[in-house]
Amino acid sequence: MSLLSKLRCVTVDVTGTLMAYKGELGDYYCMAAKSVGLPCPDYKRMHEAFKLAYKEMATNYPCFGFDAKMPNVVWWKTCVRDSFVRAGYDYDEETFDKIFKRIYSSFGSSAPYILFPDSQPFLRWLRGKGIKVGIVSNAEYRYRDVILPALGINEGSEWDFGVFSGIEGVEKPNPKFFEIALERAGNVKPEEVLHIGDSIRKDYEPAKSLGMHAILLDRFKTPDAVEWRKSGGIVLPDLIAAQEWLSSEKSTLKESILC
């Protein structure tokens, strides 16, 4: 008997699992700068500056400013301004406003993202088997309302419920994030749920800590995957392999060995 026959719900991470960023961060910051007649910022400096600025904002105002009741656009505007300043670009207010509007608009659309070709078929396959599908992500409301629908991942055809950190005020790897998912699925038992993600810290470990099944996707052949396997993690290359694994009797055997 396969694991699939025991499941009532599958929760799926978004970035790195269903979709990926297209191009580089600098591409979109460059286009925004050019739109107001300015040269492109240095890609490397911009990338490093953004990582630092984003980390600071996520630490000081987690879940995109949920607890502080900070509007989403203000959270991102603060982060983007700090990114430019750290990279050495301190624009005047009028110029920055024009650049930011272009960046905010771009990342609120499907333009910077690419959907993996196996994502939509996999989600529809699960739902066709009568399994509820939850889309769960450390992301703000635009993933749910704009970006995923624009990529063809819609509530009602590809997924049944969503849990997004910017909407809920809790984020992975907090187990409470996954408890919300269990509740949304209809208060199903953890052992009736499988979670699929690409981070052992944010996806695999918190899901397993609640008694859920979990697998990791390694779409980009990360060196960390070697350690994931050594620690007992089930690591698969894509959702095609996940579908084959779920349908196989080996999935139940592997799970029993790990438990």
C-alpha positions as CSV (number, residue, x, y, z in Angstrom):
1,M,0.0,0.0,0.0
2,S,1.4,3.4,-1.0
3,L,1.6,6.5,1.3
4,L,-0.8,8.2,-1.1
5,S,-3.7,5.9,0.0
6,K,-3.2,7.2,3.6
7,L,-3.2,10.9,2.9
8,R,-6.0,13.3,3.2
9,C,-4.0,16.4,2.5
10,V,-0.7,17.6,0.9
11,T,0.8,21.0,1.7
12,V,3.2,22.5,-0.7
13,D,5.8,25.3,-0.4
14,V,5.9,27.9,-3.2
15,T,9.3,29.4,-4.0
16,G,11.8,26.7,-4.9
17,T,9.1,24.1,-5.0
18,L,6.4,25.3,-7.4
19,M,8.2,28.3,-8.9
20,A,11.5,30.1,-9.0
21,Y,12.8,33.6,-9.5
22,K,13.5,34.5,-13.2
23,G,16.7,36.3,-13.8
24,E,18.6,38.3,-11.2
25,L,17.4,40.9,-8.7
26,G,19.6,43.4,-10.4
27,D,17.7,43.0,-13.7
28,Y,14.5,44.5,-12.1
29,Y,16.4,47.2,-10.2
30,C,18.2,48.1,-13.4
31,M,15.0,48.4,-15.4
32,A,13.5,50.6,-12.7
33,A,16.6,52.9,-12.7
34,K,16.6,53.1,-16.5
35,S,12.9,54.1,-16.5
36,V,13.8,57.4,-14.8
37,G,17.0,57.9,-16.9
38,L,19.5,56.6,-14.5
39,P,22.3,54.1,-15.1
40,C,22.0,50.5,-13.7
41,P,23.1,49.9,-10.1
42,D,25.9,47.5,-9.7
43,Y,24.4,44.0,-9.6
44,K,26.6,42.5,-7.0
45,R,26.4,45.4,-4.6
46,M,22.7,45.6,-5.1
47,H,22.2,41.8,-4.4
48,E,24.3,41.9,-1.2
49,A,22.7,45.1,0.0
50,F,19.2,43.6,-0.5
51,K,20.0,40.5,1.4
52,L,21.1,42.6,4.4
53,A,18.2,45.0,4.2
54,Y,15.7,42.2,3.8
55,K,17.1,40.3,6.8
56,E,17.0,43.4,9.0
57,M,13.3,44.1,8.0
58,A,12.3,40.5,8.5
59,T,13.9,40.6,12.0
60,N,12.5,43.9,13.1
61,Y,9.1,43.6,11.4
62,P,8.5,39.8,10.8
63,C,5.7,38.5,8.5
64,F,5.9,41.7,6.4
65,G,5.1,43.9,9.3
66,F,2.0,42.0,10.5
67,D,2.3,42.7,14.2
68,A,3.3,46.3,13.6
69,K,0.3,46.7,11.3
70,M,2.7,48.1,8.7
71,P,1.1,48.3,5.3
72,N,2.7,45.9,2.8
73,V,3.8,48.7,0.5
74,V,5.5,50.6,3.4
75,W,7.4,47.4,4.4
76,W,8.8,46.9,1.0
77,K,9.5,50.6,0.4
78,T,11.6,50.7,3.6
79,C,13.4,47.5,2.5
80,V,14.1,48.7,-1.0
81,R,15.3,52.2,0.1
82,D,17.7,50.6,2.6
83,S,18.9,48.3,-0.1
84,F,19.8,51.2,-2.4
85,V,21.4,53.1,0.4
86,R,23.5,50.2,1.5
87,A,24.6,49.7,-2.1
88,G,25.7,53.3,-2.3
89,Y,22.7,54.8,-4.2
90,D,21.0,57.5,-2.1
91,Y,18.4,59.0,-4.5
92,D,16.2,62.0,-3.8
93,E,12.7,61.3,-2.6
94,E,11.0,62.0,-6.0
95,T,13.4,59.9,-7.9
96,F,13.2,57.0,-5.4
97,D,9.4,57.1,-5.4
98,K,9.4,56.5,-9.2
99,I,12.0,53.7,-9.0
100,F,10.2,52.0,-6.1
101,K,6.8,52.1,-7.9
102,R,8.4,50.3,-10.8
103,I,10.0,47.7,-8.6
104,Y,6.9,47.1,-6.4
105,S,4.8,46.7,-9.5
106,S,7.2,44.2,-11.1
107,F,7.4,42.0,-8.0
108,G,3.6,42.2,-7.6
109,S,3.2,40.6,-11.0
110,S,4.2,37.2,-12.6
111,A,7.1,38.8,-14.5
112,P,10.0,37.9,-12.1
113,Y,8.8,34.3,-11.6
114,I,8.8,31.1,-13.6
115,L,6.5,28.2,-12.8
116,F,8.1,24.8,-13.0
117,P,6.3,22.7,-15.7
118,D,5.5,19.9,-13.3
119,S,3.7,22.1,-10.7
120,Q,0.3,22.5,-12.1
121,P,-0.1,18.9,-13.3
122,F,1.1,17.6,-9.9
123,L,-1.4,19.7,-7.9
124,R,-4.3,18.8,-10.2
125,W,-3.3,15.1,-9.9
126,L,-3.5,15.3,-6.1
127,R,-6.9,16.9,-6.2
128,G,-8.1,14.4,-8.7
129,K,-7.2,11.7,-6.2
130,G,-9.5,13.4,-3.7
131,I,-6.6,14.9,-1.6
132,K,-6.9,18.4,-0.3
133,V,-4.0,20.7,-1.4
134,G,-2.7,23.5,0.7
135,I,-0.3,26.2,-0.6
136,V,1.9,27.3,2.3
137,S,4.5,30.0,2.1
138,N,6.5,32.7,3.9
139,A,5.0,35.3,1.6
140,E,2.7,38.3,1.5
141,Y,-0.8,38.6,0.2
142,R,0.2,39.2,-3.4
143,Y,1.3,35.6,-3.8
144,R,-2.2,34.5,-3.1
145,D,-4.1,37.2,-4.8
146,V,-2.0,38.1,-7.9
147,I,1.2,36.1,-8.5
148,L,0.0,32.5,-8.2
149,P,-3.2,33.1,-10.2
150,A,-1.2,34.9,-12.9
151,L,1.0,31.8,-13.1
152,G,-2.0,29.5,-13.5
153,I,-2.1,28.2,-9.9
154,N,-5.7,29.0,-8.8
155,E,-7.7,28.3,-5.7
156,G,-10.4,25.8,-6.6
157,S,-8.5,24.1,-9.5
158,E,-5.0,23.7,-8.2
159,W,-5.4,24.2,-4.5
160,D,-8.0,24.2,-1.7
161,F,-6.6,26.5,1.0
162,G,-3.6,28.7,1.6
163,V,-1.4,29.7,4.5
164,F,0.7,32.8,3.9
165,S,2.9,34.4,6.6
166,G,2.0,38.0,5.7
167,I,-1.6,37.2,6.2
168,E,-1.4,34.9,9.2
169,G,1.2,36.7,11.3
170,V,3.2,33.5,11.8
171,E,5.9,32.0,9.5
172,K,7.9,28.9,8.9
173,P,9.7,27.2,10.7
174,N,7.3,28.0,13.6
175,P,5.2,24.8,14.1
176,K,2.1,27.0,14.6
177,F,2.3,27.8,10.9
178,F,1.7,24.1,10.1
179,E,-0.9,23.8,12.8
180,I,-2.9,26.5,10.9
181,A,-2.6,24.3,7.7
182,L,-3.9,21.3,9.6
183,E,-6.9,23.3,10.8
184,R,-7.6,24.7,7.3
185,A,-7.5,21.2,5.9
186,G,-10.4,20.3,8.2
187,N,-8.6,19.4,11.4
188,V,-7.0,16.4,9.8
189,K,-4.5,14.3,11.8
190,P,-0.8,15.1,11.2
191,E,-0.1,11.6,10.0
192,E,-2.7,12.1,7.2
193,V,-0.7,15.0,5.8
194,L,2.4,15.3,3.6
195,H,4.4,18.5,3.3
196,I,6.6,19.2,0.3
197,G,9.3,21.9,0.4
198,D,12.9,22.8,-0.4
199,S,14.2,23.7,3.1
200,I,15.1,21.2,5.8
201,R,14.9,24.0,8.5
202,K,11.7,25.7,7.3
203,D,9.9,22.8,5.7
204,Y,11.0,19.3,6.6
205,E,11.9,19.6,10.3
206,P,8.8,21.6,11.6
207,A,6.4,19.4,9.6
208,K,8.0,16.2,11.0
209,S,8.0,17.7,14.5
210,L,4.2,17.7,14.4
211,G,4.0,14.1,13.1
212,M,3.4,15.0,9.4
213,H,5.1,13.2,6.6
214,A,7.6,15.3,4.7
215,I,9.8,15.2,1.6
216,L,12.3,17.7,0.2
217,L,12.8,18.8,-3.3
218,D,16.3,19.4,-4.6
219,R,15.6,21.1,-8.0
220,F,18.9,23.0,-8.1
221,K,21.2,20.2,-7.0
222,T,22.3,22.0,-3.8
223,P,25.3,20.5,-2.0
224,D,23.2,20.6,1.2
225,A,21.1,17.7,-0.2
226,V,23.9,15.3,0.7
227,E,23.5,16.1,4.3
228,W,19.7,16.0,4.0
229,R,19.9,12.4,2.9
230,K,22.4,11.5,5.6
231,S,20.0,12.9,8.2
232,G,17.3,10.6,7.0
233,G,15.4,13.0,4.7
234,I,13.6,11.9,1.7
235,V,15.0,14.0,-1.1
236,L,13.6,14.0,-4.7
237,P,14.6,16.0,-7.8
238,D,11.1,17.3,-8.8
239,L,7.4,16.8,-8.5
240,I,7.4,14.2,-11.2
241,A,9.6,12.1,-9.0
242,A,7.3,13.0,-6.0
243,Q,4.3,11.7,-7.9
244,E,6.0,8.4,-8.7
245,W,7.3,8.0,-5.2
246,L,3.9,8.7,-3.7
247,S,2.3,6.1,-5.9
248,S,4.9,3.5,-5.1
249,E,4.7,1.0,-2.2
250,K,8.3,2.1,-1.5
251,S,7.0,5.3,0.0
252,T,5.3,3.5,2.8
253,L,8.3,1.2,3.3
254,K,10.7,4.2,3.5
255,E,8.5,6.0,6.0
256,S,8.3,3.0,8.2
257,I,12.1,2.7,8.2
258,L,12.5,6.4,9.2
259,C,9.9,6.3,12.0
